[in-house]
């Protein structure tokens, strides 16, 4: 069985052979190999009955400090969407999975980059988002949206990072923020009548990462594993907000942008330090730039 640590590399997200090679070299030089070594042998523990998310948290010394309303804010049954900012990358996804597993057991999904669905342990969890921009990627996106909507309608729980990319400062020396939140989440919520629970992950990636993100996309992607390695064996604060009932969200049924603005405001309001939720980070999708 191919393991998650061996399969996952952001090199697969980059077009061009030389660019992919550059990402892999940066990853391996700045921490990916050390991360792989920490995961060695975990397959045997899974075969012995260990639970994936808790095992990964233990292997990497992740200590989520759950603030706010805590896990009790997440309904144990019925359709639920967890929305969160995306400050770090890999770490956010692991914490989202850990929170969902603790609150809902095995029956949940996470919208994430399709590269993570290549790991055997994650294939049944990840609703893959393909950013390739090809006709095949568009077809996969349509199927993913159908799968997500169907899963929610059946009473499932889904974790979403509506910004669609790791938070990045709009200017090299600014504060890292998500770009404008994508509206697909609002459509899922409106059609399913799901309860929404906001989560705020406190912190941001290094200034090196912010600078690199403005210089080169391959350099940015190559440093994401380094940013994850910098946060192992450290506590991470995740503030869970009060659940937002379907009745509250019904007013936005025909206005997905207003719903996402409302959810973004509720999420950033959980920050331990004041944050202007209207401020947006760097937008990497050229189609969305003004």
C-alpha contacts under 8 A as a table, 3 or more apart, distances in Angstrom:
res1	aa1	res2	aa2	distance
1	X	120	X	7.24
2	X	6	X	7.00
2	X	7	X	6.81
2	X	119	X	6.82
2	X	120	X	6.31
3	X	6	X	5.54
3	X	7	X	6.26
3	X	43	X	7.06
3	X	119	X	6.06
3	X	120	X	6.45
3	X	121	X	7.25
4	X	7	X	5.24
4	X	8	X	6.06
4	X	116	X	7.91
4	X	118	X	7.81
4	X	119	X	4.50
4	X	120	X	6.68
4	X	121	X	6.68
4	X	122	X	7.63
5	X	8	X	5.74
5	X	35	X	7.42
5	X	36	X	5.38
5	X	39	X	6.50
5	X	119	X	7.89
6	X	36	X	6.53
7	X	118	X	6.55
7	X	119	X	5.67
8	X	115	X	6.51
8	X	116	X	6.25
8	X	118	X	7.22
8	X	119	X	6.82
9	X	12	X	6.23
9	X	24	X	7.23
9	X	27	X	7.95
9	X	115	X	7.40
10	X	13	X	5.36
10	X	14	X	7.36
10	X	23	X	7.07
10	X	24	X	7.63
10	X	115	X	7.27
10	X	221	X	6.02
10	X	222	X	6.77
10	X	224	X	7.91
11	X	14	X	5.62
11	X	19	X	7.83
11	X	20	X	4.68
11	X	21	X	7.04
11	X	22	X	7.97
11	X	23	X	5.19
11	X	24	X	5.61
11	X	221	X	7.47
11	X	222	X	7.30
12	X	15	X	7.91
12	X	20	X	6.72
12	X	115	X	6.76
13	X	20	X	7.93
13	X	115	X	7.08
13	X	131	X	7.96
13	X	132	X	7.79
14	X	19	X	6.55
14	X	20	X	5.62
14	X	218	X	6.89
15	X	19	X	6.75
15	X	20	X	6.79
16	X	19	X	5.32
16	X	20	X	6.17
17	X	20	X	5.17
17	X	21	X	6.18
18	X	21	X	5.00
18	X	22	X	6.14
19	X	22	X	5.00
19	X	23	X	6.31
19	X	218	X	6.24
20	X	23	X	5.16
20	X	24	X	6.30
20	X	218	X	7.51
21	X	24	X	5.13
21	X	25	X	6.15
22	X	25	X	5.14
22	X	26	X	6.19
22	X	218	X	7.06
22	X	219	X	7.86
22	X	222	X	7.59
23	X	26	X	5.18
23	X	27	X	6.07
23	X	218	X	5.66
23	X	219	X	6.58
23	X	221	X	6.58
23	X	222	X	4.38
24	X	27	X	5.02
24	X	28	X	6.08
24	X	222	X	6.67
25	X	28	X	5.25
25	X	29	X	6.01
25	X	222	X	7.84
26	X	29	X	5.10
26	X	30	X	6.03
26	X	219	X	7.54
26	X	222	X	5.20
26	X	223	X	6.76
27	X	30	X	5.33
27	X	31	X	6.15
27	X	32	X	5.31
27	X	33	X	7.97
27	X	222	X	5.12
27	X	223	X	6.32
27	X	224	X	7.77
27	X	225	X	6.03
27	X	226	X	6.81
28	X	31	X	5.76
28	X	32	X	4.89
28	X	33	X	5.54
29	X	32	X	7.37
29	X	33	X	7.92
30	X	223	X	7.29
30	X	225	X	7.41
30	X	226	X	5.26
31	X	34	X	5.33
31	X	35	X	6.34
31	X	225	X	6.34
31	X	226	X	5.21
31	X	229	X	6.10
32	X	35	X	5.05
32	X	36	X	6.22
32	X	225	X	5.80
32	X	226	X	7.00
32	X	229	X	7.69
33	X	36	X	4.98
33	X	37	X	6.29
34	X	37	X	5.12
34	X	38	X	6.46
35	X	38	X	5.24
35	X	39	X	6.65
35	X	229	X	6.80
36	X	39	X	5.23
36	X	40	X	6.45
37	X	40	X	5.20
38	X	59	X	6.28
38	X	60	X	6.99
39	X	42	X	5.80
39	X	56	X	7.67
39	X	59	X	6.42
40	X	43	X	7.92
41	X	44	X	5.83
41	X	45	X	7.25
42	X	45	X	5.11
42	X	46	X	6.36
42	X	55	X	7.80
43	X	46	X	5.05
43	X	47	X	6.18
44	X	47	X	4.99
44	X	48	X	6.21
45	X	48	X	4.93
45	X	49	X	6.55
45	X	50	X	5.52
46	X	49	X	5.21
46	X	50	X	4.61
46	X	51	X	6.46
46	X	52	X	6.69
47	X	50	X	7.13
50	X	54	X	7.93
50	X	55	X	6.64
51	X	54	X	5.74
51	X	55	X	5.98
52	X	55	X	5.11
52	X	56	X	6.15
52	X	121	X	7.65
53	X	56	X	5.22
53	X	57	X	6.21
53	X	94	X	6.98
53	X	97	X	6.34
53	X	98	X	5.24
53	X	101	X	7.28
54	X	57	X	5.08
54	X	58	X	6.20
54	X	98	X	6.48
55	X	58	X	5.10
55	X	59	X	6.10
56	X	59	X	5.00
56	X	60	X	6.15
56	X	94	X	7.84
57	X	60	X	5.39
57	X	61	X	5.82
57	X	62	X	4.81
57	X	63	X	7.30
57	X	94	X	7.55
57	X	98	X	7.78
58	X	61	X	5.04
58	X	62	X	6.36
59	X	62	X	7.88
60	X	232	X	5.34
60	X	233	X	6.20
61	X	232	X	5.58
61	X	233	X	4.06
61	X	234	X	6.69
62	X	232	X	5.92
62	X	233	X	5.66
62	X	234	X	6.13
62	X	235	X	6.29
62	X	236	X	7.35
63	X	233	X	7.37
63	X	234	X	6.36
63	X	235	X	4.50
63	X	236	X	6.14
64	X	95	X	7.23
64	X	235	X	5.68
64	X	236	X	4.88
64	X	237	X	5.84
64	X	238	X	6.55
65	X	235	X	6.48
65	X	236	X	5.83
65	X	237	X	4.67
65	X	238	X	5.98
66	X	70	X	5.72
66	X	71	X	7.72
66	X	237	X	6.15
66	X	238	X	5.02
66	X	239	X	5.70
66	X	240	X	6.90
67	X	70	X	5.63
67	X	237	X	7.09
67	X	238	X	6.07
67	X	239	X	4.38
67	X	240	X	6.08
68	X	239	X	5.02
68	X	240	X	5.09
68	X	241	X	5.83
68	X	242	X	7.88
68	X	270	X	7.70
69	X	72	X	6.66
69	X	73	X	5.60
69	X	239	X	7.56
69	X	240	X	5.50
69	X	241	X	5.58
69	X	242	X	5.89
70	X	73	X	5.91
70	X	239	X	7.28
70	X	240	X	5.43
70	X	241	X	7.59
71	X	74	X	5.70
71	X	99	X	7.34
71	X	102	X	7.69
71	X	103	X	6.09
71	X	240	X	7.33
72	X	75	X	7.21
72	X	103	X	7.69
73	X	197	X	7.25
73	X	240	X	7.26
73	X	241	X	7.05
73	X	242	X	5.64
73	X	243	X	5.77
74	X	80	X	7.71
74	X	103	X	6.44
74	X	197	X	6.58
74	X	243	X	6.76
75	X	78	X	7.10
75	X	80	X	7.17
75	X	103	X	7.73
76	X	103	X	6.44
76	X	104	X	5.75
77	X	104	X	7.59
77	X	155	X	6.95
77	X	156	X	7.76
78	X	154	X	7.95
78	X	155	X	4.30
78	X	156	X	6.33
78	X	157	X	7.60
78	X	194	X	7.51
79	X	152	X	5.24
79	X	153	X	6.66
79	X	154	X	7.24
79	X	155	X	4.07
79	X	156	X	4.96
79	X	157	X	5.62
79	X	192	X	7.16
79	X	193	X	7.27
79	X	194	X	4.68
79	X	195	X	6.40
80	X	152	X	7.23
80	X	155	X	7.47
80	X	156	X	6.55
80	X	157	X	4.59
80	X	158	X	6.38
80	X	194	X	5.03
80	X	195	X	4.84
80	X	196	X	5.74
80	X	197	X	7.38
81	X	157	X	5.77
81	X	158	X	4.94
81	X	159	X	5.84
81	X	160	X	7.11
81	X	189	X	7.35
81	X	194	X	6.47
81	X	195	X	6.31
81	X	196	X	4.81
81	X	197	X	6.33
82	X	157	X	7.64
82	X	158	X	6.21
82	X	159	X	4.63
82	X	160	X	6.01
82	X	196	X	5.79
82	X	197	X	4.84
82	X	198	X	5.80
82	X	199	X	6.95
83	X	159	X	6.18
83	X	160	X	5.03
83	X	161	X	5.86
83	X	162	X	6.79
83	X	196	X	7.14
83	X	197	X	6.37
83	X	198	X	4.98
83	X	199	X	6.10
83	X	263	X	7.80
83	X	267	X	7.71
84	X	159	X	7.94
84	X	160	X	6.55
84	X	161	X	5.28
84	X	162	X	7.19
84	X	198	X	5.90
84	X	199	X	4.73
84	X	200	X	5.66
84	X	201	X	7.19
84	X	267	X	6.74
85	X	161	X	5.99
85	X	162	X	7.42
85	X	163	X	7.02
85	X	167	X	7.55
85	X	178	X	6.50
85	X	199	X	7.24
85	X	200	X	5.93
85	X	201	X	6.43
85	X	267	X	7.41
85	X	268	X	7.86
86	X	89	X	6.46
86	X	92	X	6.30
86	X	161	X	6.09
86	X	163	X	7.10
86	X	165	X	6.95
86	X	166	X	5.16
86	X	167	X	5.56
86	X	178	X	6.69
86	X	201	X	7.29
87	X	92	X	7.28
87	X	166	X	5.62
87	X	167	X	4.75
87	X	168	X	7.73
87	X	176	X	7.32
87	X	177	X	7.33
87	X	178	X	7.55
87	X	201	X	6.91
87	X	202	X	7.65
87	X	203	X	6.50
87	X	204	X	4.90
87	X	205	X	6.51
88	X	91	X	5.98
88	X	92	X	6.04
88	X	166	X	6.19
88	X	167	X	7.18
88	X	203	X	7.87
88	X	204	X	6.00
88	X	205	X	5.59
88	X	224	X	7.84
88	X	227	X	7.03
88	X	228	X	7.18
89	X	92	X	5.53
89	X	93	X	6.82
89	X	166	X	5.63
89	X	224	X	6.63
89	X	228	X	7.28
90	X	93	X	5.32
90	X	94	X	6.39
90	X	224	X	7.57
90	X	225	X	7.54
90	X	228	X	6.29
91	X	94	X	5.19
91	X	95	X	6.17
91	X	228	X	6.06
91	X	231	X	7.94
92	X	95	X	5.17
92	X	96	X	6.01
92	X	201	X	7.43
93	X	96	X	5.05
93	X	97	X	6.18
93	X	110	X	7.99
93	X	112	X	7.86
94	X	97	X	5.15
94	X	98	X	6.14
95	X	98	X	4.95
95	X	99	X	6.06
96	X	99	X	5.20
96	X	100	X	6.13
96	X	110	X	7.93
96	X	159	X	6.64
97	X	100	X	5.15
97	X	101	X	5.97
97	X	110	X	7.39
97	X	159	X	7.86
98	X	101	X	5.13
98	X	102	X	6.18
99	X	102	X	5.25
99	X	103	X	6.15
100	X	103	X	5.06
100	X	104	X	5.58
100	X	105	X	7.01
100	X	108	X	6.81
100	X	157	X	7.80
100	X	159	X	7.67
101	X	104	X	5.32
101	X	105	X	4.48
101	X	106	X	5.84
101	X	107	X	7.87
101	X	108	X	7.52
102	X	105	X	5.91
104	X	107	X	6.40
104	X	108	X	7.06
104	X	157	X	7.60
105	X	108	X	7.56
107	X	156	X	6.72
107	X	157	X	7.18
108	X	125	X	6.61
108	X	156	X	6.07
108	X	157	X	4.89
108	X	158	X	5.73
108	X	159	X	7.89
109	X	124	X	7.79
109	X	125	X	4.68
109	X	126	X	5.74
109	X	127	X	6.49
109	X	156	X	7.88
109	X	157	X	6.42
109	X	158	X	4.75
109	X	159	X	6.36
110	X	125	X	6.18
110	X	126	X	5.07
110	X	127	X	5.84
110	X	158	X	5.40
110	X	159	X	4.57
110	X	160	X	6.13
111	X	126	X	5.90
111	X	127	X	4.70
111	X	128	X	6.11
111	X	129	X	6.79
111	X	158	X	7.31
111	X	159	X	6.30
111	X	160	X	5.37
111	X	161	X	7.28
112	X	116	X	7.03
112	X	126	X	6.21
112	X	127	X	6.26
112	X	128	X	5.48
112	X	129	X	5.76
112	X	160	X	7.67
112	X	161	X	7.85
113	X	116	X	6.07
113	X	117	X	7.69
113	X	128	X	5.53
113	X	129	X	4.84
113	X	130	X	6.33
113	X	131	X	7.80
114	X	117	X	5.29
114	X	118	X	7.23
114	X	126	X	7.68
114	X	127	X	7.62
114	X	128	X	4.16
114	X	129	X	5.14
114	X	130	X	5.53
115	X	118	X	5.65
115	X	128	X	7.76
116	X	119	X	5.94
116	X	122	X	6.82
116	X	123	X	7.80
116	X	126	X	7.06
116	X	128	X	7.69
117	X	120	X	7.33
117	X	122	X	5.53
117	X	123	X	4.65
117	X	124	X	7.92
117	X	125	X	7.85
117	X	126	X	5.59
117	X	127	X	7.69
117	X	128	X	6.37
118	X	122	X	7.38
118	X	123	X	6.54
119	X	122	X	5.45
119	X	123	X	6.34
120	X	123	X	5.55
121	X	124	X	7.37
122	X	125	X	5.12
122	X	126	X	5.90
123	X	126	X	5.71
127	X	144	X	6.05
127	X	147	X	7.73
127	X	148	X	7.01
128	X	141	X	7.77
128	X	144	X	6.54
129	X	140	X	7.81
129	X	141	X	6.20
129	X	144	X	7.26
130	X	133	X	7.74
130	X	137	X	5.45
130	X	138	X	7.69
130	X	140	X	7.03
130	X	141	X	6.48
131	X	137	X	6.84
132	X	137	X	5.87
133	X	137	X	5.97
133	X	138	X	6.78
134	X	137	X	5.02
134	X	138	X	6.28
135	X	138	X	5.01
135	X	139	X	6.26
136	X	139	X	5.04
136	X	140	X	6.25
137	X	140	X	5.05
137	X	141	X	6.14
138	X	141	X	5.04
138	X	142	X	6.33
139	X	142	X	5.22
139	X	143	X	6.37
140	X	143	X	5.04
140	X	144	X	6.02
141	X	144	X	4.95
141	X	145	X	6.20
142	X	145	X	5.23
142	X	146	X	6.38
143	X	146	X	5.08
143	X	147	X	6.15
144	X	147	X	5.03
144	X	148	X	6.05
145	X	148	X	5.05
145	X	149	X	6.05
146	X	149	X	5.18
146	X	150	X	6.05
147	X	150	X	5.13
147	X	151	X	6.06
148	X	151	X	5.15
148	X	152	X	6.23
148	X	158	X	7.84
148	X	188	X	7.71
149	X	152	X	5.24
149	X	153	X	6.09
149	X	188	X	5.86
149	X	191	X	7.77
149	X	192	X	7.15
150	X	153	X	5.07
150	X	154	X	6.28
151	X	154	X	5.27
151	X	155	X	6.73
151	X	156	X	5.41
151	X	157	X	7.84
152	X	155	X	5.14
152	X	156	X	4.67
152	X	157	X	6.43
152	X	158	X	7.28
152	X	188	X	7.77
152	X	192	X	6.20
152	X	194	X	7.34
153	X	156	X	7.12
153	X	192	X	5.15
160	X	185	X	7.58
161	X	164	X	5.89
161	X	165	X	7.78
162	X	181	X	4.88
162	X	182	X	5.35
162	X	183	X	7.74
162	X	185	X	6.78
163	X	166	X	7.57
163	X	167	X	7.72
163	X	178	X	5.29
163	X	179	X	5.46
163	X	180	X	6.07
163	X	181	X	4.48
163	X	182	X	6.09
164	X	179	X	7.97
164	X	181	X	7.41
164	X	182	X	7.13
165	X	178	X	7.34
165	X	179	X	7.82
166	X	178	X	6.90
167	X	176	X	5.39
167	X	177	X	4.74
167	X	178	X	4.38
167	X	179	X	7.05
167	X	204	X	7.43
167	X	281	X	6.38
167	X	282	X	7.79
168	X	175	X	7.61
168	X	176	X	4.39
168	X	177	X	5.53
168	X	178	X	6.56
168	X	179	X	7.87
168	X	210	X	6.04
168	X	213	X	7.41
168	X	281	X	5.23
168	X	282	X	5.55
169	X	172	X	6.08
169	X	173	X	7.01
169	X	174	X	5.10
169	X	175	X	5.04
169	X	176	X	3.81
169	X	177	X	5.87
169	X	210	X	6.19
169	X	281	X	4.95
169	X	282	X	5.76
170	X	174	X	6.39
170	X	175	X	7.54
170	X	176	X	7.14
170	X	177	X	7.67
170	X	280	X	6.97
170	X	281	X	4.50
170	X	282	X	4.20
170	X	283	X	7.80
171	X	174	X	5.23
171	X	214	X	7.89
171	X	282	X	7.39
172	X	207	X	7.78
172	X	210	X	5.62
172	X	211	X	4.99
172	X	214	X	6.63
173	X	207	X	7.24
173	X	210	X	7.37
173	X	211	X	7.47
175	X	281	X	7.94
176	X	204	X	6.27
176	X	205	X	7.77
176	X	210	X	7.60
176	X	281	X	6.02
177	X	279	X	7.16
177	X	280	X	5.57
177	X	281	X	4.34
177	X	282	X	7.70
178	X	181	X	7.34
178	X	280	X	5.81
178	X	281	X	5.00
178	X	282	X	7.58
179	X	280	X	4.82
179	X	281	X	4.57
179	X	282	X	5.95
179	X	283	X	5.50
180	X	280	X	6.05
180	X	281	X	7.73
180	X	283	X	7.85
181	X	260	X	6.30
181	X	261	X	7.62
181	X	264	X	7.39
182	X	185	X	6.87
182	X	260	X	7.43
183	X	186	X	5.32
183	X	187	X	6.67
183	X	256	X	5.70
183	X	257	X	6.15
183	X	260	X	6.44
184	X	187	X	5.11
184	X	188	X	6.35
184	X	256	X	7.97
185	X	188	X	5.12
185	X	189	X	6.24
185	X	260	X	7.71
186	X	189	X	5.11
186	X	190	X	6.05
186	X	253	X	7.95
186	X	256	X	5.18
186	X	257	X	7.75
186	X	259	X	6.14
186	X	260	X	6.26
187	X	190	X	5.14
187	X	191	X	6.10
187	X	253	X	7.90
187	X	256	X	6.54
188	X	191	X	5.39
188	X	192	X	6.08
189	X	192	X	5.34
189	X	193	X	5.65
189	X	194	X	5.20
189	X	195	X	7.60
189	X	196	X	7.75
190	X	193	X	5.55
190	X	194	X	7.36
190	X	249	X	7.69
190	X	250	X	7.14
190	X	252	X	7.97
190	X	253	X	5.43
193	X	246	X	5.53
194	X	245	X	7.67
194	X	246	X	6.04
195	X	243	X	6.55
195	X	244	X	5.72
195	X	245	X	5.02
195	X	246	X	5.48
196	X	243	X	5.74
196	X	244	X	5.08
196	X	245	X	6.80
196	X	246	X	7.83
197	X	240	X	7.27
197	X	241	X	6.17
197	X	242	X	6.39
197	X	243	X	4.59
197	X	244	X	6.12
198	X	240	X	6.13
198	X	241	X	5.21
198	X	242	X	7.33
198	X	243	X	7.28
198	X	263	X	7.19
198	X	266	X	6.81
198	X	267	X	5.14
199	X	238	X	6.63
199	X	239	X	5.62
199	X	240	X	4.56
199	X	241	X	5.99
199	X	267	X	5.96
199	X	270	X	7.58
200	X	238	X	5.65
200	X	239	X	5.13
200	X	240	X	6.58
200	X	267	X	5.74
200	X	268	X	6.46
200	X	270	X	5.97
200	X	271	X	6.39
201	X	236	X	7.62
201	X	237	X	6.10
201	X	238	X	4.63
201	X	239	X	6.54
201	X	271	X	8.00
202	X	236	X	7.24
202	X	237	X	5.60
202	X	238	X	6.32
202	X	239	X	7.78
202	X	271	X	6.62
202	X	272	X	7.71
205	X	209	X	6.27
205	X	210	X	7.25
205	X	227	X	6.40
206	X	209	X	5.23
206	X	210	X	6.56
206	X	227	X	7.26
207	X	210	X	4.94
207	X	211	X	6.14
208	X	211	X	5.20
208	X	212	X	6.02
209	X	212	X	5.03
209	X	213	X	6.00
209	X	220	X	6.39
209	X	223	X	6.68
209	X	224	X	7.96
209	X	227	X	7.87
210	X	213	X	5.21
210	X	214	X	6.81
211	X	214	X	5.48
211	X	215	X	6.67
212	X	215	X	5.03
212	X	216	X	6.12
212	X	217	X	7.85
212	X	219	X	6.04
212	X	220	X	5.45
213	X	216	X	5.78
213	X	217	X	6.05
213	X	219	X	6.98
213	X	220	X	4.70
214	X	217	X	7.72
215	X	219	X	7.60
216	X	219	X	5.17
216	X	220	X	6.18
217	X	220	X	4.94
217	X	221	X	6.13
218	X	221	X	5.13
218	X	222	X	5.91
219	X	222	X	5.01
219	X	223	X	6.30
220	X	223	X	5.40
220	X	224	X	6.79
221	X	224	X	5.48
222	X	225	X	6.87
222	X	226	X	7.84
223	X	226	X	5.03
223	X	227	X	6.30
224	X	227	X	5.05
224	X	228	X	6.39
225	X	228	X	5.03
225	X	229	X	6.21
226	X	229	X	5.08
226	X	230	X	6.24
227	X	230	X	5.14
227	X	231	X	6.80
228	X	231	X	5.38
228	X	232	X	6.72
229	X	232	X	5.49
231	X	234	X	5.71
239	X	270	X	6.28
239	X	271	X	7.49
240	X	270	X	7.63
241	X	266	X	7.88
241	X	267	X	7.35
241	X	270	X	6.78
244	X	248	X	6.62
244	X	249	X	7.36
245	X	248	X	5.42
245	X	249	X	6.68
246	X	249	X	5.06
246	X	250	X	5.99
247	X	250	X	5.14
247	X	251	X	7.73
248	X	251	X	6.68
249	X	252	X	5.64
249	X	253	X	6.99
249	X	259	X	7.13
250	X	253	X	5.18
251	X	254	X	7.75
252	X	255	X	4.93
252	X	256	X	6.34
252	X	258	X	6.37
252	X	259	X	5.29
253	X	256	X	6.73
253	X	259	X	7.76
255	X	258	X	5.56
255	X	259	X	6.48
256	X	259	X	5.00
256	X	260	X	6.21
257	X	260	X	5.19
257	X	261	X	6.17
258	X	261	X	5.00
258	X	262	X	6.07
259	X	262	X	5.04
259	X	263	X	6.19
260	X	263	X	5.02
260	X	264	X	5.91
261	X	264	X	5.05
261	X	265	X	6.08
262	X	265	X	5.19
262	X	266	X	6.27
263	X	266	X	5.05
263	X	267	X	6.10
264	X	267	X	5.06
264	X	268	X	6.17
264	X	277	X	6.57
265	X	268	X	5.40
265	X	269	X	5.95
265	X	277	X	5.39
265	X	278	X	7.70
266	X	269	X	5.18
266	X	270	X	6.94
267	X	270	X	5.62
267	X	271	X	7.75
268	X	271	X	5.52
268	X	275	X	6.38
268	X	276	X	7.62
268	X	277	X	5.69
269	X	274	X	7.43
269	X	275	X	7.08
269	X	277	X	7.55
271	X	274	X	6.45
271	X	275	X	6.84
276	X	279	X	5.65
277	X	280	X	7.57
283	X	286	X	7.28
283	X	288	X	7.12
283	X	289	X	6.43
284	X	289	X	7.97
285	X	288	X	5.55
285	X	289	X	6.83
286	X	289	X	5.26
